[in-house]
Amino acid sequence: MSSDWVDTKKLASSLQINERELTNWLNHIPAAVDEPVATEEEATPSTLFLDKNGIKVFQEDFLNTARLAPSSIDLIVTSPPYNVGIDYITHNDANEYESYLEFSKRWLTKSYEVSRPDGRLCMNIPLDKNKGGQQSVCADLTHIAKQIGWHYHSTIIWNEGNISRRTAWGSWMSASAPFVIAPVEVIVVMYKEHWKKHKRPSQKSDIERNEFMAWTNGVWTFNGESKKKVGHPAPFPRELPKRCIKLFSFVGEMVLDPFMGSGTTLLEAYANQRQGIGFDIALDYCRLAQKRLNGLWSHEQLKLL
Ligand SMILES: C[S@@+](CC[C@H](N)C(=O)[O-])C[C@H]1O[C@@H](n2cnc3c(N)ncnc32)[C@H](O)[C@@H]1O
């Protein structure tokens, strides 16, 4: 910015400062920019990694993506990072709780923007956190989601039968400071504007009678997935997205997983005739999701022979 636009003599005298110093100072103010400039954090690469059979995978930071149109997603099924120190390739999973809540606010806001008015969210998160200080994770994330505009529908308790968590007792057999640990996770179910979906003529549900009866009971019992078998540090079992997809979306609808990891949600979106979009920042996890999807597709082709 130059000093041409201002009467420096008048300004210097009203400010009671030296005119030459003022001119010099004005000439060194950087020019204003009309276009917003992406910060280094925002300027992450975005790659369409896979686009096949109605399934898309993006290697991209979901927080900064511009890939999704507003109001375009019918159902989100996801398990975000839990902030429990898991050794992901790219993401740092050991932040201060406050910054974890800030991260949660950002992805929940983005998810809200891209959801249709009858869009739904199935958020698989811990009930609470014990290591490194007790925190009410489920209550806190639900509260943040409601502040953003998400409406609360229900909470499913996932009894994953994980007894290996019982390592910390606090004060053993003493009332001094015992630890109470619930070996469960939750799936918080929320919606954007209205819960009732207005079925368009071409849409149908594919859930069977026995599935509907069993899954509308909000305590789900099935085992967790083996990290070793899948090759990812925190996969959920296929049963989890399968139930959410069949219970909460119509055939053909658009399912999103903003933190797809090994692509479990996408496998079940495809297997249940939905469209699917997944994001992960780590290239190796995108490769893993692609490998699992390819496995599913070649298995299907073999069955046709
Ligand atoms: C709990 S794991 C999801 C596992 C997945 N449900 C599965 O079955 O494999 C969370 C994933 O989020 C990814 N992630 C972390 N931050 C991300 C971000 N900002 N954008 C996209 N992916 C991210 C991590 O790389 C990790 O793979």
The ligand as an ORCA input file, in Angstrom:
! r2SCAN-3c Opt
* xyz 0 1
  C     -11.112    -44.998     13.630
  S     -10.330    -44.965     12.091
  C     -11.639    -45.501     11.019
  C     -11.633    -46.987     10.789
  C     -12.726    -47.483      9.863
  N     -14.038    -47.388     10.473
  C     -12.457    -48.920      9.447
  O     -13.332    -49.775      9.611
  O     -11.360    -49.197      8.976
  C     -10.166    -43.266     11.715
  C      -9.493    -42.946     10.381
  O      -9.584    -41.532     10.171
  C      -8.468    -41.127      9.402
  N      -8.371    -39.669      9.547
  C      -7.903    -38.965     10.606
  N      -8.037    -37.652     10.398
  C      -8.613    -37.499      9.176
  C      -9.040    -36.383      8.413
  N      -8.871    -35.130      8.864
  N      -9.617    -36.586      7.204
  C      -9.786    -37.865      6.733
  N      -9.392    -38.955      7.408
  C      -8.816    -38.787      8.619
  C      -7.326    -41.947      9.962
  O      -6.267    -42.031      9.022
  C      -8.019    -43.295     10.256
  O      -7.814    -44.207      9.196
*
